[in-house]
Amino acid sequence: MPKEQHRSAAEIEAQIQAQIHAARDQIEATRARVNKRTGRDLAAAVLIALALGGGLLASLLWVKALFLVFATALVGFALYELASALRFAGRDVPRIPLVLLGCAILPITYFLGPAGLWWSTLGAIAVVAVVRLVELADPATRRGGRAVLQDVAGGALCIAYVAVLGAFAVLLTAQDGGEWWTLAMIIMTTVIDTGALAVGVWLGRTKLAPRISPGKTWEGLAGGALAATAAGIPLSILMLGQEWWFGIVLAGLLVVTATVGDLAESIIKRDLGIKDIGSFLPGHGGFLDRLDSILPSAVVMMALFQIVHA
């Protein structure tokens, strides 16, 4: 009898272990299907998004100036990623001076305003170009006038695309009450991305731009627009102090800018022949992959703020 009880207990334990392994395999298979459909490690993406969101909220709602530090760090990583991707594609872009000068644009903009933004941008582009020209003293860096011009243009692209557009978010935050507009913008772009992803995975059939971004669908775009409208109306009333219809206008504009920003980065990645600009953030690719929707949206949000407070 004890031997039979021992055998029965062993069989039960084996069955439990088999069920655990079967459940684990099923979870992994489901996760693999979701990751394949979304093009990212969704679990890692959610954890990273929560961490970044926590840092964002702390910087905006605790001490507003901390957002400058937060944004400058993100822009610095994104600049390094894009410059590295360009170098991988054969463009000799001076990364270190580009990152340092590009990051300097944000605090100059925060404290000096629009004039600081434009003068620091011109200065950063000029210095990066001069650094590339000085490098020509080394014969190994001489690849012809056209190639050098493309290198200089690559550096200017990095600064204009990442640092300047990122500086608009800092400029917006620096305004009286601007932190709420920045927070609303980031919430809206996150909602748009999440809504488009969820509806695209569930119902997506019609490709939006198959040659640029095969994963995007018109159904996903519609889902992002609906989610943006649902979020935009209460955010406009409760956070921005505007009328309910302002939320519909805001949703429409940010859907366009977020989509254009995402597609613009996809064009860059396609031209460079890479899947992700960087690999710092598991499930997201890189920092620029998370900022692509926010960067152009910051310009529109700053314009709306100026119109409302004119």
N, C-alpha and C positions, 0 to 999 in steps of 0.2 A: 504493500500500500504506500509506504513512503516513497518507493522508487517510482510508482505511477504518479504520485503527486509531484515529484521532482520533474518527471518527464512532461507533465501537463504544464507546469510553471515555465519550463524552458520553451515549450511550444508557444505559450501565450506571449512570452517575451520576444520570441522570434517574429510572431505575427505583428506585434506592436512596432518592432524595428522595421519590418517590411512596409507597414503602413506609413511610418514616418518618412522612409526613403521615397515611397511612392508620392506622398504629398509634396516633399521637397522637389522631386523631379517635375511634378506638375506645376509648382510655383515657378521654377526656373524656366520651364518651357513657355509658360504664360508671359513671364518677364521678357524672354527672348523675342517673342512675337510682338510685344508692345514696343520693345526697343527697336526692332526692325522696322515697324510701321512709323514710329516717331523719329527714327534716325538718331536717337540718343539713349543713354542709360538713364531712364526716367527716375529711378529711385535716387541715384546720385544727384541728378539734376534738381530734384525737390529739396534735398538736404542742403545743397549749395545755395539754392535760391533762398531758403529760410535763413541761412547764415548771413548772406548779403543783405537780405531784408531787415534783419535785426540790427546790423551795423548802420544801415540807412536810417532807420527810425531813431536810433540812438543819436546819430549825428544831427538830424533835423529837429528833433523835438526836445533834446536836452540842451545843447549849446549849439546855436546855429552855425557858428564859425567852424565847428568840427566837421560839418559837411564839406568844407573846403579841403580839409585833410583827406577825407574819405574819397571825394571826387578826384583829387589830384593823384592819389594812389591808383585808383582804377584807370585813369587816363594814362598814367605812366606805364602800367602793365600793358594796356592796349597798344600804346605807341611802340613799345618794345616788340610786341607780337607782330604788328603789321610791318615794322622795319625788318624784322627777322624773316618774315614771309617774302618780302621783296628781295632780300639778299639771297634767299633760297632760290628765287626765280632768276637770279643773275644780276640784280640791280645792286650796285655798291652804295648803299645808304648808310651814312655815319650814324650808328645807333645811339651811342652814348651821348654825344652832343644833342642829337635830336630829342631823346627822352628828357634830358635835363632842361633844354630850352622850351620844349613843348609843355612840360609840367609847370614851368615858370609863368606861362601865359595865364594859368588859372588864378593864382594869388594876385597877380598884377591886375587882372580883370576884376577880382572881388573888391580890391581896395581902391582902384582908380577908375573903374567903370568902363564904358564903351571905348573911350579914347585909349585907355590902357590896353584893351583887347586888340585894337587895330595896330597900334604901334608895336606892341610886343610880338604880334603875329608877323609883321613885316620884318622885324629884327631877327626873329627866330629863323624864318625862311632864308634870310640873307646870310646869317652866320653859318647855317648848315650848308648852304651852297658854297660859301668860302672855304669851309673845312674840306669839302669834297674836292675843290680846285687845288687846295694846298696839298692834298694827297697825291696829286699828279707828279709831285717831286719824286715819288717812288715809281720807277719804271713799271713795276708790276701792276700798278693801278691804271696805266694808260691803255685805254681800249677804244680810242677814237672819240672825236668830238661829239658825235651823235649819242654814243653810249653814255658819255659824261653828262650830256644834257638830260638824258632819260633818268640818270641817277639823281640829278638835282630836282627834276620834276617829281620823282618818287618821294624825296624828302619833303617837298612842298605839299604833296598829297597827304602824307602822314599828318603833318601839322594842321592842314586845313580841315581834313576829315575828322580827326580824333580830337586834337587839342582845341581848335576853334569852336567846333560844335559843342564839345564838353564844357567850354568856358561859358556858353550861353546858359547852361544849367546853373553854374556858379553865379553868373550875373543875375539870374532870376532870383536865386536864393538870397542874394545880398539886398534885394529890395525890401521895403517895409511890408511884412506879411508874405514875402515871396516864398518862404519855406513851405507854406501850405500849397502854393501853386506847383512847386517842384514835387512835393509829395503826391499831389493829385495826378500830375503827369506820369510819375513812375507807377502809381497804382493803375492808371488807365492803360499804359503800355503793357504792363504785366497781365492785366485782364484780357487785353486784345490778343496777346500771344497765347495765353492759356485757352481762351475761347476758341481761337482758330485751330489750335492743336487738337483740342478735344473733339470738336465737330468734324475737323478734317479726318481724324482717325476713325470716327464713327460713321460719317456719311460721305466723306470726300471721294468724289469720282471724277470731277471735271478739273483738269489741271489748269492752274492759273498762269504759270509761266514755265512750261516744261523744259525749255532749253536753259533757263536760268536756275530755277529751283524746283526740281521734279516733285518734291514733297508737298508743295503748296497747291491748294485747290480753291475754287470759287466758293464751294460749300464752307470750307474753313474760314475764308474771308468773311462770308456772311455771318458765321457764328461769332467771329471776333467783333464784327460790327454790332451785333445784337448784345453781346456781353458788354461792349464799351458803352452802349446807350444805357443799359441797365445800371451800370456803375456811374456813368457821367452825370445823370440827373441828380441823384442824391449827393454826389460829391460837389456839384455846382452849388446846390442849395446850402448844404451843411458845412462845407469846408471853404468854399470860395466866396460865399455870400452873394451868389448870382441867382437869376431867375431860372426856372426849370428848363426853359428852352435853350439856355446857354449850354446845358449838358448835352443836348442833341448836336449842337454845332461843334462842341468840343470833341464829342465822340467821332463825328464825321471827319474832322480835320486830323485827329490823331490816328485814326484807322489808315488814312492815306499816308501820313508821314512814317508810321511804324512799318507799314508794308513796303513803302519805297526804301526805307532804311535797310530792311531785311534783304530786299532784292538787290540793293546796291552792294551790300557786302557779299552776297552770293555771286554777283558778277565779278568782283575782285577775286574771290576764291576760285571761280571757274577759270579766269584768265591766268591765275598763278598755278592752276592745276593741283589744288590742295582741297581737302575736305573741310578742315577747320583752320582758322587763322592761328590759333594757339591750342595748347593742351593743359593749361594751368588748372582749369576747372573741370573735374570729371563730370560727364553728363552734359556739359555745356560747350565743350571745345575750349574756348578761351575767353578772356575778358571782353574782347571786341564782339564776340558772338552774343554776349549778353547786353552790350551797349548799342548794338546796331539800330534797334528800334528807338532807343531813347535819344540818341544824338540829334537826329533831325527834328524830333518832336520838341526838343528844348528850344529850338529857334521859334517854332510856331507858338509855343506856350509863352515865351517872352514877348512875342508880338501881341498876343491876346491880352497879356497883362498890361502892356503899354496902352492898348486901345481902351480897355476898361477903365484905367486910371488916368486917362488923358485929361 
